[in-house]
Amino acid sequence: MAESTHHRWTEIEIRPYGMNPLVTQQNVVGTHTVLTRLVLKKGAHFHGHYHDNEEISHVVEGSLQFLIEGKELLVGAGEILCIPPRVIHEVVALEDSVALEICNLTRQDWVD
């Protein structure tokens, strides 16, 4: 049986997000879920991509512009976007932003 774990953002390693110098990430990995805190500088851009898992994005601060299957959607602070598995999406930070990403099943690319 898995044990409960307790985390503090202040104690979790801040890592670069791939090769994108405008984004950092912190990950909390559970048994079947990963929670990632992304800090995005204005202009950060994730080109069109998709995941095999569902993704829930909660914009905590700032605003993000999503392009989902050709449709533009602005998501601001306090708003949440649910993206189904295998749906192509693109994201641009319209201002300095913080977002929480919840993915189930665990995204191995974020764990690695």
N, C-alpha and C positions, 0 to 999 in steps of 0.2 A: 504494500500500500504506500502511495506517495505521501510525503509529509508536507504540511503547510510551510510556506516560506514568507519572510517579511523583508521588504526592500525600501530603500530611500533613494530618490533620484540623486541626492548629493553624494551618495556612496557608489553609484554605478558609473563605470568607465564611460567617458565620452569618446566616441570613435568617429573618424571620418566616414561619410556615406559613400562608399566606392571611390570613384575618381572625381566626385563632385565637390569642389572646394567651398561651395556655398551651403553645404548641408552637413550637420553632425547628427549622430544617433546614439541612443542608449537603449539597451534591450533588457527586458525581463522575460525569461523563457520559462513557461510552465510545462506541464505534461503534454498538452495538446494545443496550446495557445501561446502566441508571443505578443507582448505589448512593447511597442517601440515609441520612444519620444524622439521626434525629429525637430531640430531647430534649423529653420530655413532662412537664409538671408534673401532680401528682395532680389528677384530675378532668377532665383534657383529654378531649374527646369528639369523635370523628369519627362523624357520623350515617351511616345506611345509604347505601352507595354501591357502585359496582363500577367496574372498569377493563377495557379491552379486552385488557390484557396479563396474564400470570401475575405474581404477586407472592409473594416469599419474605420473611417477616418473622422476624428474629432478635432476640429480646429479650436485650440485653446486661446491663441492670440493671433492677431493678424488676419489675413485673408488669402485664400488659394483659389486659383482659377483652374477648374477641371475641364477637360475636353473628353467626353465619354461617348464613344460611338458617334463621333461627329457633332455632338451637342455640347455647347458651352454651359457651364454651371459655376456660379460664384458661391463659395462656401466661406462664411465669416466666423469670427470668434463666437463660440457657443453653439455652433451648428455641427451637425453630424451627417456624414454621407456613408451609405452602405453600398459597396460595389460587389456584385455577385462574382463568382469564380469565372475566369476566362473572358472577362469583359475588358476590351482594350480601353485604356485611359491614359491621359497625359495631364501633367500638373505644372503650374507656374505659380511661384510665390509673388503676389502683387505687392507685398510689403514684408518686412521682417516678420516671421511667423513661427509659432510653435504648434505642432500637431501630434496627437496620439494616434497611433495605428494599431489596431487590434486585428490579428490574423489567426484564423483557425483553418486548418491544421497549421502547426508550426512551420514558418517559412525558413527552410534550411539555409537559404542564401543570407538571411539576417542573422541566424545563429552562427554561421561560419564567419 
